[in-house]
Every structure is written in C-alpha cells, then in structure tokens.
C-alpha cells in the first residue's frame, strides 16, 4: 500500500538590505508498506504530520526566518 501526504507552507525573512523576502514550499511524502492488521492503516496521518512538521517544516521555517 502507498500513502502520500502533501503539505504547503511559507516562510519569510529580511535580507541584509532589510528587504522582506519569502518562499513557498510544497512537500510530498510517500510511504510504502503493509497495512497494520489491527488498525487497518499504513500509518496514522496525525503521526505522519507530526514527523513532517518536526523533521522538515519547523527546521525550514526556522532557517528561513533566522537567516
């Protein structure tokens, strides 16, 4: 089974001259694996969202905001 989660997010920052710049991001994560017999799911989408936010979205937004 395959499952894909698509997220869109934005980040902005000020460059050295003080101008505000921004970027839009799109991310697709696809997981493959067997369906859990107990839950009937490959993964709980809340868990997948938490991993994506922690590992990708927060670091990118933090980088874009700080630098």
TORPABA-431148 format. One record per residue (C-alpha): residue number from 1; residue in one letter; y, x, z. Coordinates in steps of 0.001 Angstrom, whole numbers, m for minus. Layout:
// TORPABA-431148
+-----+----+---------+---------+---------+
!   i ! aa !      py !      px !      pz !
+-----+----+---------+---------+---------+
! NUM !  A !       Y !       X !       Z !
...
+-----+----+---------+---------+---------+
END
This chain:
// TORPABA-431148
+-----+----+---------+---------+---------+
!   i ! aa !      py !      px !      pz !
+-----+----+---------+---------+---------+
!   1 !  X !       0 !       0 !       0 !
!   2 !  X !    3569 !    1095 !    m703 !
!   3 !  X !    6703 !      57 !    1126 !
!   4 !  X !   10252 !    1032 !     175 !
!   5 !  X !   13359 !     786 !    2320 !
!   6 !  X !   16772 !    1107 !     651 !
!   7 !  X !   19933 !    1850 !    2617 !
!   8 !  X !   23550 !    2284 !    1601 !
!   9 !  X !   26186 !    3871 !    3803 !
!  10 !  X !   29597 !    5530 !    3541 !
!  11 !  X !   31307 !    8451 !    5239 !
!  12 !  X !   34851 !    9752 !    5042 !
!  13 !  X !   36701 !   12844 !    6215 !
!  14 !  X !   40010 !   14666 !    5897 !
!  15 !  X !   40062 !   17859 !    3881 !
!  16 !  X !   42184 !   20958 !    4633 !
!  17 !  X !   45252 !   19431 !    2965 !
!  18 !  X !   44951 !   16271 !    5071 !
!  19 !  X !   43756 !   14005 !    2255 !
!  20 !  X !   41103 !   11468 !    3189 !
!  21 !  X !   38016 !   11687 !    1023 !
!  22 !  X !   34871 !    9604 !    1132 !
!  23 !  X !   31393 !    9425 !    m241 !
!  24 !  X !   28971 !    6547 !    m719 !
!  25 !  X !   25300 !    7230 !    m231 !
!  26 !  X !   22175 !    5415 !   m1362 !
!  27 !  X !   18820 !    6317 !      79 !
!  28 !  X !   15376 !    5059 !    m836 !
!  29 !  X !   12387 !    5961 !    1289 !
!  30 !  X !    8917 !    5029 !      84 !
!  31 !  X !    5882 !    5255 !    2323 !
!  32 !  X !    2261 !    5003 !    1235 !
!  33 !  X !    m723 !    4372 !    3436 !
!  34 !  X !   m3269 !    1902 !    4686 !
!  35 !  X !   m2304 !   m1398 !    6273 !
!  36 !  X !   m2921 !   m1482 !   10012 !
!  37 !  X !   m5708 !   m3975 !   10667 !
!  38 !  X !   m4149 !   m5114 !   13923 !
!  39 !  X !    m573 !   m5686 !   12788 !
!  40 !  X !   m1102 !   m6284 !    9065 !
!  41 !  X !    1754 !   m3845 !    8382 !
!  42 !  X !    2060 !    m344 !    6996 !
!  43 !  X !    4932 !     300 !    9443 !
!  44 !  X !    7282 !   m1874 !   11445 !
!  45 !  X !   10554 !   m1938 !    9470 !
!  46 !  X !   12551 !   m1573 !   12694 !
!  47 !  X !   10731 !    1705 !   13378 !
!  48 !  X !   11344 !    2927 !    9832 !
!  49 !  X !   15042 !    2059 !   10094 !
!  50 !  X !   15319 !    3955 !   13374 !
!  51 !  X !   13748 !    7079 !   11862 !
!  52 !  X !   16024 !    6944 !    8805 !
!  53 !  X !   19128 !    6484 !   10956 !
!  54 !  X !   18168 !    9330 !   13302 !
!  55 !  X !   16980 !   11820 !   10683 !
!  56 !  X !   19269 !   11095 !    7730 !
!  57 !  X !   22124 !    8654 !    8208 !
!  58 !  X !   23560 !    9943 !   11506 !
!  59 !  X !   23457 !   13653 !   10527 !
!  60 !  X !   25075 !   12933 !    7126 !
!  61 !  X !   27810 !   10767 !    8627 !
!  62 !  X !   28393 !   13355 !   11370 !
!  63 !  X !   28595 !   16179 !    8800 !
!  64 !  X !   30969 !   14260 !    6556 !
!  65 !  X !   33196 !   13297 !    9477 !
!  66 !  X !   33389 !   16736 !   11089 !
!  67 !  X !   33659 !   18982 !    8062 !
+-----+----+---------+---------+---------+
END
